[in-house]
Amino acid sequence: MKTQHPGYESSPADCSHPRAWRLHLLLLCVALLSGCRAQTPSHEPVVEFTKIPPAAQGGRERVDEVAGRVSGARPGQQIVVYARSGPWWVQPWPDKPFIPIKPDGTWSSPTHLGFEYAALLVDPEFHPPPTIDSAPMRGGSVVAVEMVKGTGAVQIAPTKPLKFSGYDWDIRTIAGDRGGLNNLYDADNAWTDNTGALHLRMKKTRRPLGLCGGGTVAKPRIWNLHYDRPRRHPSGTRSSLEPQYL
């Protein structure tokens, strides 16, 4: 027969009982652990810049370095950088758009200059277009995006002034893609003579695909066209000119 201390009434739910106390402690721990697990945020990958190039009008020959780090990247993911100068241009070249992430999470690459820069963390199946008209956004194979403005005061590419037919003209000095091809511009290829006629010289060159400046001229073909006044057809040979030059 079980005895009971005088004045003490046993109850299955009495917390002073050792077994009930252990049960309450276990339930409390489970509740706390469940609450912590529900409030723990998922780890989102983050891309950041550690070296930002200048804010400048881009061009084929204007190059700097861009660098950064990423946290939370998965194996196989890489960085793609765009620079905005007009449209957004993939860097450093359309056929070399992917920047590997080093074991310590850092990345770096040469880049042509722009007014803004965007770094994208992308999955292996991502195919970056050479140019895009609007800022890149997260979604699909683009896991994370970070955008920054170039450093310093905005630099506009210098031009060379030229007077012709009563007008002031600005001669371009950096490369451009007019006509769908990358063309190198040289201010020395436009001038007026002592009669006031405008001379335009076009020289076909071949430069190696790369970021260094010194290209080589291979069998140059030179056309020297001149205009007596604006909108008049030039004299000289036009039949051998590619459409983007006309």
C-alpha positions in Angstrom: 0.0 0.0 0.0 1.4 3.4 -1.1 1.7 6.0 1.6 1.3 9.7 1.2 2.7 12.5 3.1 0.1 14.3 5.2 -1.3 17.4 3.6 0.1 16.4 0.1 -2.3 15.6 -2.6 -0.8 13.8 -5.6 -1.7 14.8 -9.1 -0.5 13.6 -12.5 0.1 17.2 -13.6 1.9 18.3 -10.5 5.1 20.1 -11.6 6.8 19.3 -8.3 6.9 15.6 -9.2 10.3 14.8 -10.8 8.8 13.0 -13.8 6.4 15.9 -14.5 9.1 18.4 -14.1 11.3 16.7 -16.7 8.3 16.5 -19.1 7.6 20.2 -18.8 11.3 21.0 -19.4 11.4 18.8 -22.5 8.3 20.5 -24.0 9.8 23.9 -23.3 13.0 23.1 -25.1 11.1 21.7 -28.1 9.0 24.9 -28.3 12.1 27.1 -28.1 13.9 25.1 -30.8 10.9 25.2 -33.1 10.6 29.0 -32.7 14.3 29.6 -33.4 14.2 27.4 -36.5 11.1 29.3 -37.8 12.8 32.7 -37.4 16.2 31.8 -38.9 16.3 33.5 -42.3 17.5 31.7 -45.4 21.1 32.6 -46.5 20.8 34.7 -49.7 23.9 35.1 -51.9 25.4 38.6 -51.8 27.6 40.2 -54.4 29.6 43.4 -53.7 32.3 45.6 -55.3 35.7 46.2 -53.8 37.2 48.1 -56.7 35.0 50.3 -58.8 36.4 51.8 -62.1 35.9 55.5 -63.0 32.7 56.9 -64.3 33.6 57.6 -67.9 32.3 57.3 -71.4 33.4 53.9 -72.7 35.4 52.9 -75.7 37.3 50.0 -76.9 40.7 51.4 -75.8 39.6 52.7 -72.3 40.2 49.9 -69.8 40.4 49.5 -66.0 40.0 46.8 -63.5 36.8 45.9 -61.6 36.8 43.6 -58.5 34.6 42.3 -55.7 33.6 39.4 -53.6 30.6 37.2 -53.2 29.2 35.2 -50.3 26.8 32.3 -50.5 27.7 31.2 -54.1 27.1 27.6 -55.0 29.6 25.5 -57.0 29.5 26.3 -60.7 28.2 29.8 -60.4 30.2 32.7 -61.8 30.2 36.5 -62.1 29.2 38.5 -65.2 29.9 42.2 -65.3 28.1 44.8 -67.4 29.2 48.5 -68.0 26.8 51.1 -69.1 27.9 53.5 -71.8 24.8 54.0 -73.9 23.5 50.4 -73.6 24.9 48.0 -71.0 27.9 46.1 -72.5 29.1 42.7 -71.2 32.7 42.8 -70.0 35.4 42.4 -70.9 34.3 40.9 -74.3 31.2 39.1 -75.5 33.2 35.9 -76.1 34.7 36.0 -72.6 31.9 37.1 -70.3 32.4 34.7 -67.3 34.5 35.7 -64.4 35.5 32.8 -62.0 35.0 33.1 -58.3 38.2 32.3 -56.3 38.1 30.0 -53.3 38.1 33.0 -50.9 35.0 34.4 -52.7 36.8 37.2 -54.5 36.6 38.0 -58.2 38.3 40.5 -60.6 38.4 41.3 -64.3 39.5 43.9 -66.8 36.6 46.1 -68.0 35.9 48.8 -70.4 34.7 52.0 -68.8 31.2 53.1 -68.3 29.0 55.4 -66.2 27.6 52.5 -64.1 28.7 48.9 -63.5 26.6 45.8 -62.6 27.9 42.5 -61.2 25.7 39.4 -61.7 26.0 36.1 -59.9 24.8 33.6 -62.5 24.1 29.9 -62.8 26.1 27.8 -65.3 23.3 27.8 -67.9 23.1 31.6 -68.1 24.0 33.0 -71.6 24.7 36.7 -71.3 23.7 38.9 -74.2 26.5 41.2 -75.5 24.4 44.3 -74.9 21.1 45.1 -73.0 19.1 48.3 -73.1 17.9 48.3 -69.5 19.7 47.5 -66.2 20.1 43.8 -65.4 17.7 42.3 -62.9 17.6 39.3 -60.7 15.6 36.3 -61.9 15.9 32.9 -63.6 19.6 32.1 -64.0 20.6 35.5 -62.5 20.9 34.7 -58.8 22.0 38.1 -57.5 22.7 41.6 -58.9 24.7 44.5 -57.5 24.9 47.9 -59.3 27.2 50.8 -58.6 28.0 54.2 -60.2 31.5 54.7 -61.4 33.9 56.6 -59.2 34.8 60.3 -59.5 33.5 63.0 -61.7 31.9 61.8 -65.0 34.5 61.8 -67.8 33.3 62.4 -71.3 35.6 61.3 -74.1 37.5 64.2 -75.6 36.6 65.4 -79.1 38.6 67.4 -81.6 37.0 70.7 -82.9 36.7 71.2 -86.6 35.2 74.1 -88.5 33.5 73.3 -91.8 31.0 75.2 -94.0 30.2 77.7 -91.2 29.6 75.0 -88.6 31.5 73.8 -85.5 32.0 70.0 -85.6 33.2 67.6 -82.9 35.4 64.8 -84.2 35.0 61.5 -82.3 38.2 60.1 -80.7 37.1 56.8 -79.2 35.8 53.6 -80.7 32.1 53.0 -81.5 29.8 50.4 -83.0 28.1 52.4 -85.7 26.7 50.1 -88.4 27.0 47.1 -86.1 30.8 46.8 -86.2 33.4 48.1 -83.8 35.2 51.0 -85.5 38.2 52.8 -84.3 38.1 56.6 -84.6 41.0 58.9 -85.0 40.6 62.7 -85.1 43.5 62.9 -87.5 41.4 61.3 -90.2 39.2 64.5 -90.6 40.5 67.9 -91.7 39.9 70.8 -94.0 42.3 72.1 -96.6 43.1 75.7 -97.6 40.1 75.8 -99.9 37.7 74.9 -97.1 37.0 71.4 -98.4 36.4 68.7 -95.8 38.6 65.5 -96.1 37.6 62.2 -94.4 40.1 59.4 -94.4 39.0 55.8 -93.6 41.7 53.2 -93.0 40.9 49.5 -92.7 43.0 48.0 -89.8 43.2 44.7 -88.0 43.7 44.7 -84.3 44.1 41.6 -82.1 41.1 40.6 -79.9 42.3 41.8 -76.5 42.5 44.6 -74.1 45.9 46.0 -75.0 46.3 49.0 -77.1 48.9 48.4 -79.8 47.2 46.8 -82.8 48.9 46.2 -86.1 47.9 47.5 -89.4 47.6 44.8 -92.0 47.7 45.9 -95.7 45.8 49.2 -95.0 43.2 50.3 -97.5 42.8 54.0 -97.4 40.0 56.1 -98.8 40.4 59.9 -98.8 37.0 61.5 -99.5 36.3 65.2 -99.5 33.2 67.3 -99.3 32.8 70.9 -100.6 29.8 71.5 -98.3 27.5 69.5 -96.1 25.1 66.9 -97.6 26.9 66.9 -101.0 28.1 63.5 -102.3 31.8 63.0 -101.8 34.3 62.8 -104.5 36.5 59.7 -104.5 35.9 56.0 -104.7 32.7 54.8 -103.0 32.0 51.4 -104.6 34.4 49.5 -102.3 33.1 51.0 -99.1 31.1 48.9 -96.6 27.6 50.0 -95.9 28.4 51.2 -92.3 30.7 53.8 -93.7 28.1 55.5 -95.9 
